[in-house]
C-alpha cells in the first residue's frame, strides 16, 4: 500500500499497533518457532520483532527488522504476543 499523506501513514501505523486476535493454532505455531530458535541458539540474545507465519501450513520465520513484508497468505505475530505465555 502506498499512502500519500502523513496523516494516512499515521492511521495505518495505529492499525498495526492495535492488538489483533489471532487463530490460537497460529499463535501456538509461532511460539513453537520462537522456542525452537531459543533452544538451537541459546547464546544469541537478539530479540526478534515477531514471526511471519503462513496461515495454511503454519510454517514461519523469525523477523528481526521493523519493516515487515508479508506474502498474501502470511500473517505477522508480534513478539509481545509471543512472550505472553513464554515468560
C-alpha positions in Angstrom: 0.0 0.0 0.0 1.2 3.5 -0.8 -0.1 6.4 1.3 0.3 9.9 0.1 -0.1 11.9 3.3 1.5 11.7 6.7 -2.0 11.5 8.4 -2.9 8.4 6.4 0.5 6.8 7.3 -0.2 7.6 11.0 -3.6 6.0 10.7 -2.1 2.9 9.1 0.5 2.7 11.9 -2.2 2.9 14.6 -3.9 -0.1 13.0 -0.6 -2.0 13.1 -0.2 -1.2 16.8 -3.6 -2.4 17.9 -3.7 -5.9 19.3 -5.0 -8.5 16.9 -6.9 -11.6 17.6 -5.1 -14.5 16.0 -6.1 -18.0 15.5 -4.9 -19.9 18.6 -3.2 -22.6 16.4 -1.2 -19.9 14.6 -0.2 -18.4 17.9 0.9 -21.8 19.2 2.9 -22.5 16.0 4.6 -19.1 16.2 5.5 -19.7 19.9 6.9 -23.1 18.9 9.0 -21.5 16.2 10.4 -19.0 18.7 11.1 -21.7 21.3 13.0 -23.8 18.7 15.1 -20.8 17.8 15.9 -20.2 21.5 16.9 -23.9 22.0 19.1 -24.0 18.9 20.7 -20.6 19.5 20.9 -20.3 23.3 23.8 -17.8 23.2 22.1 -15.3 20.9 20.3 -12.5 22.7 18.8 -10.6 19.8 15.1 -10.4 20.4 13.0 -10.8 17.2 10.4 -8.3 16.2 8.0 -11.2 15.6 7.2 -14.2 13.5 5.8 -14.2 9.9 3.7 -17.3 9.6 1.8 -19.0 6.8 -1.9 -19.2 7.7 -2.4 -22.6 6.0 0.9 -24.6 6.6 1.9 -22.9 9.9 5.4 -22.7 8.7 7.1 -19.4 9.6 10.3 -17.5 10.2 11.5 -15.0 12.8 11.6 -11.4 11.7 14.4 -9.2 13.1 13.5 -5.9 11.3 10.7 -3.5 11.9 9.8 -3.3 8.2 7.8 -6.5 7.7 6.9 -7.7 4.2 4.4 -10.5 4.1 3.1 -12.8 1.4 -0.7 -12.8 0.8 -1.1 -16.0 2.8 1.1 -14.9 5.7 0.3 -13.0 8.9 2.6 -11.4 11.4 2.7 -12.3 15.1 4.4 -9.6 17.1 6.9 -10.5 19.9 4.6 -9.1 22.5 2.0 -11.8 21.8 4.7 -14.5 21.7 6.1 -13.5 25.1 2.8 -13.5 26.9 2.9 -17.3 27.5 6.7 -17.8 27.4 7.7 -15.5 30.3 
